[in-house]
């Protein structure tokens, strides 16, 4: 079982979504997609930087979505490096405890959320711990449903924590976008 599959199971448990759910992903939700999964299903202004987690199906076939306020758990043990705004809520930037030697580091980026009140840069988190809730995207005037946008981003090891935000991540410069499914 992949780490990503294990994370989806933990997300279902933390959100009390029920046993045996199946997560559903449409082309526009996947990394590097140039299409939207909402509205007119047209083109995005840039390739998708991660994976959007929103739709799931119960064993009985009922398709559901994460609602505003759905629990979002941590993927790995790690440290919250930064919390910044994104266009649908807030983003938590986490450095996993398991690090790779070298000139870069890999970060887990959880977006379109309302972080827990105890979440602050420097805090240690544990895998499975509730770190945030999905943002009420409709209250922000968006046609997008509430969802978790999850990215894995490789940055230079010396990148200052205050620079770890969407102006860096979305630029495509000085970062390497990794597919969370293969992490």
C-alpha positions in Angstrom: 0.0 0.0 0.0 1.4 3.4 -0.9 1.9 6.2 1.6 -0.7 8.2 -0.3 -3.3 5.4 -0.1 -2.6 5.2 3.7 -3.1 9.0 4.0 -6.5 8.8 2.2 -7.5 6.1 4.7 -6.4 8.3 7.6 -8.3 11.2 6.1 -11.5 9.1 6.0 -11.0 8.0 9.6 -10.2 11.5 10.9 -13.3 12.9 9.1 -15.6 10.0 10.3 -16.5 9.4 6.6 -17.3 5.8 7.2 -15.7 2.4 6.4 -14.7 1.3 2.9 -15.1 4.5 1.1 -13.6 5.0 -2.3 -12.0 8.3 -3.2 -12.9 9.7 -6.6 -10.5 11.8 -8.7 -11.4 13.5 -12.0 -8.7 14.6 -14.6 -8.7 18.2 -13.5 -8.0 17.2 -9.9 -4.8 15.5 -10.7 -1.2 16.9 -10.6 -0.1 18.8 -13.7 -3.6 18.8 -15.2 -4.3 21.8 -17.4 -8.1 21.4 -17.1 -10.6 22.5 -14.4 -12.8 20.0 -12.6 -15.4 22.7 -11.9 -17.4 25.4 -13.7 -17.0 25.3 -17.5 -14.3 22.5 -17.2 -12.1 24.8 -19.4 -8.4 25.4 -19.1 -6.6 26.4 -15.9 -4.3 29.5 -16.1 -1.4 27.1 -15.1 -0.8 23.4 -14.6 -2.3 22.1 -11.3 0.4 22.0 -8.5 -1.0 19.1 -6.6 -4.1 16.8 -6.1 -7.5 17.9 -5.0 -9.3 15.6 -2.6 -13.1 16.2 -2.5 -15.3 13.3 -3.8 -15.8 9.9 -2.3 -18.2 7.0 -2.7 -19.7 4.8 0.0 -20.0 1.0 -0.6 -23.7 1.5 -1.4 -22.7 3.7 -4.4 -23.7 7.1 -2.8 -21.3 9.8 -4.0 -20.5 12.5 -1.5 -18.1 15.4 -1.1 -16.1 16.9 1.7 -18.1 19.7 3.2 -16.9 22.9 4.7 -15.3 22.1 8.0 -14.3 18.6 7.1 -11.4 17.4 9.3 -7.9 17.3 7.7 -5.2 15.3 9.3 -1.4 15.5 9.0 0.2 13.1 6.6 3.5 12.7 8.4 5.1 13.5 11.7 6.8 16.9 11.1 7.0 20.6 11.8 4.7 23.3 10.6 7.1 25.8 8.8 4.6 28.4 7.5 0.9 29.3 7.4 -0.1 31.6 4.5 -3.1 32.7 2.6 -4.3 31.0 -0.6 -7.2 32.0 -2.8 -9.7 29.8 -1.1 -8.5 29.7 2.5 -5.2 29.2 4.2 -2.2 26.9 3.6 -0.1 24.9 6.0 3.5 24.1 4.9 4.9 21.1 6.7 8.4 19.6 6.7 8.1 15.9 7.4 10.3 14.5 10.1 11.8 12.0 7.7 14.2 14.1 5.7 16.4 13.3 2.7 20.1 14.3 2.7 21.0 16.8 0.1 20.7 20.3 -1.1 16.9 20.2 -1.1 14.0 19.4 1.1 10.5 18.0 0.4 7.5 19.7 1.9 3.9 18.7 2.3 1.5 21.6 1.5 -2.1 21.5 2.7 -4.3 24.2 1.1 -7.8 25.7 1.1 -8.2 25.2 4.8 -8.9 26.8 8.1 -5.9 25.7 10.4 -6.6 24.6 13.9 -6.1 27.4 16.5 -3.1 25.6 17.9 -1.3 25.5 14.5 1.6 27.9 14.4 5.0 27.9 12.7 7.4 25.7 14.6 4.8 23.4 16.2 5.5 19.7 15.9 2.6 17.6 14.5 2.0 13.8 14.4 0.6 11.8 11.5 -3.1 11.5 11.8 -3.5 14.6 14.0 -6.3 16.9 13.0 -4.4 20.1 11.8 -7.2 21.9 9.9 -10.7 21.9 8.5 -11.7 22.5 4.9 -12.5 26.1 4.1 -16.0 27.2 3.2 -15.1 28.0 -0.4 -18.7 29.1 -1.2 -18.5 31.8 1.5 -15.5 33.2 -0.4 -17.5 33.5 -3.6 -16.0 30.5 -5.3 -17.9 27.9 -7.4 -15.4 25.3 -6.2 -16.6 22.8 -3.6 -14.7 22.6 -0.3 -11.7 20.3 -0.8 -8.2 19.6 0.4 -5.5 20.6 -2.1 -2.4 18.5 -1.3 1.0 19.3 -2.9 4.5 17.9 -2.4 7.1 20.4 -3.2 10.8 20.1 -3.4 12.7 23.4 -2.5 16.3 24.3 -1.9 17.3 23.5 1.6 18.2 27.1 2.4 14.9 28.6 1.3 13.7 30.9 4.2 10.5 29.7 5.8 8.8 33.1 5.2 9.3 32.5 1.5 7.4 29.2 1.6 4.1 30.4 0.2 2.1 30.4 -3.1 4.2 33.2 -4.7 7.0 30.7 -4.7 5.1 27.4 -5.2 2.9 28.6 -8.1 5.8 30.3 -9.9 7.4 27.0 -10.9 10.8 28.6 -10.4 13.1 27.3 -7.7 10.7 24.5 -6.9 10.1 21.0 -8.1 6.4 19.9 -8.0 6.1 16.2 -7.0 3.1 14.0 -7.5 1.8 13.1 -4.0 0.5 9.8 -5.3 4.0 8.5 -5.7 5.4 9.8 -2.4 
